[in-house]
Every structure is written in structure tokens, then in C-alpha cells.
Amino acid sequence: MEKFKIEIWSDIQCPFCYIGKRKIEKALESFKEKDKVEIEWKSYQLDPEAKSQPGVSMYDYLAKRKGQTREWSVAMHKNVTEMAKENGLDYHFEKAVLANSYDAHRLIQLAKTNKLGNEAEERIFKAYFTEGKDIADKKTLHALGKEIGLLEEDINHVLNSDKFGENVKADIEEAYAIGVKGVPFFVFNRSYAVSGAQADDVFTNTLTKSFEAWEKN
């Protein structure tokens, strides 16, 4: 049976993407036709050139990148942590490890081929924002992949090659082509879009409206 598709462009290192994940899940919880909905996660990198820097403070990194003070950075991260908490998430930026998310995205692409894309997104988000794990570390990614049920030989093959790298790049190029300026970016049946972790009713209303239009066709 054909399903109504929601495509979500997301970066594992984007705090608003994890919050956005909770918001779309909340909208689907109360949606009567949720069994007819399919979610597809799409790769996106906010900073493809980022270098992994274990041991560097997230507060100092963002302050330097934005030309602001450490105090400004701490306050901003505190606000995001509170927003996450309101959505049932537990962020610990003081433990966050600066990392390039490319290999994590490749692991998620592998998971998608096993219908475990959502599980991969959830586990890696939690590893990064809550547990302070290094999501560029191959041993860490290997362990996370096994946790969600991926085969060890498949994980090894991906992490010891550039397999699924083209998929990651294709998702990012597609995002640019359709005008995505930032993530999370939600596309409902290629007809409606929501940019960012907006208010709950925005997701509920867009889901309802786009689904009704899809059913009529």
C-alpha cells in the first residue's frame, strides 16, 4: 500500500533537529491515520568541513565561531537545553564532543536499508546530546549500530569504506536544490514544508492539511 511520506532533512549535531523529531512524533501520536504515514530521514551537514575536536568546549567553540563571548554561548546553550527539556529531552552540552557527522550519516544510510533509519537517528541523537559520545569515533558508531540491530559485518563494511557516502552527498545536494537553508526541514508529500522546530500546532496543522490533500489525489 502506498504511504504518505514525510521527508526530514536533519543533522545529528543540530539540537533543533532532535527537538523537531519529538515534535513530529507528537503530531503523529494523535493522528488517526498514522499507520498510513512513512518517515524518511535525509542527511544534511551544517558544517561539512568541520574537524573533530575532542576535548574542545562546545561553549568556547560556538563563541569563537560566532564572534561572541563564552558567557553568551553558555546562555544560548542553556536556552536550547530548556527548550529540549520542554520536549522530553535531556541535553548536556558540557559533555558534547565536537565531531564531523559524515560517518554517522553513512551509518544512518545503512540503517535505512534495514528499515531502521528512525532508530539510528534516535540513538545517535541521544549519544551526542545526552551521553556526550564522540559520533565521529568508529568504535562508538560500531557499538551504536549493533545496539539498534545492524549486522556487525555490515557496520564494519561501511565504516571501513566510503559506502553510502554518495547517498549522504545526494541528500545534501537535493536539499540545496529544493531551497533548504537550514535544518530540521520537513517535507510533507512533496507539497508542504515546515522549516525548523516550530510550534506543535504548526506540525499538527500541516500534517492534517497535507494528508487530506494526498487522500483526495
Steps between C-alpha positions, in 0.01 A plus 500: 500500500629843405578713802495871571863603528665754727864569409717657769837659429699494821850518642585290805685799650204738466326540839182624335487187281462273804234735637331499160500121506302508823257754357414297189469189718257687724294607199486141377401361842159661479460455123232241423658398168855463632524142370489643148796730564862422419794709618823515304806658657730693268862592567613859541821650640497846651878508467635234260855631549487475879795326663449273797641665811458282810576694815397838357216667691178539302451834675842632392464360148168674429613824664806512273302402190237769561741764624329509838602455864501172687226642726279560195561144383422348840175700522396398147567132569304529825199630306523210254532253789181639651320471166618139474379428853154630409495233230615217727868511406806521725784703345850519646702743290774501764576140394449544125790389279564710191500263204441475128168323444579349157564141615198512730286595200644210302405264784147643494485438125591136568228485765246634249562200275398282797193714584680624812551861398287641779672280759841613376407869514363463853798305635764727352316816608491368856865395485603849394275732699437299816789258544789711369624230261735569210285429193803519271672216686463175306494281811217711638306482173560126483352454847201722424432314177501166681264641765231574244533160336735548205723208404862529610633412154284770339612762752865409448464515123352849516740644758807358324402644162315799356184297442183713504710814465327570168162467672598759758623738231189442288272588792692821564499597132126432486452727803682781322296440184167540679615808690576363846689768693521319835379199693283341614299525178182296462340431163147357501416303184719736295223759536539673836805588706587600855837653576638479853367366830188712491197504731314171543187620321703583188591131468149382583333735253748435220471124546119514490482735202760318290355157579151609397639632171685173444187292563302703245755414236 
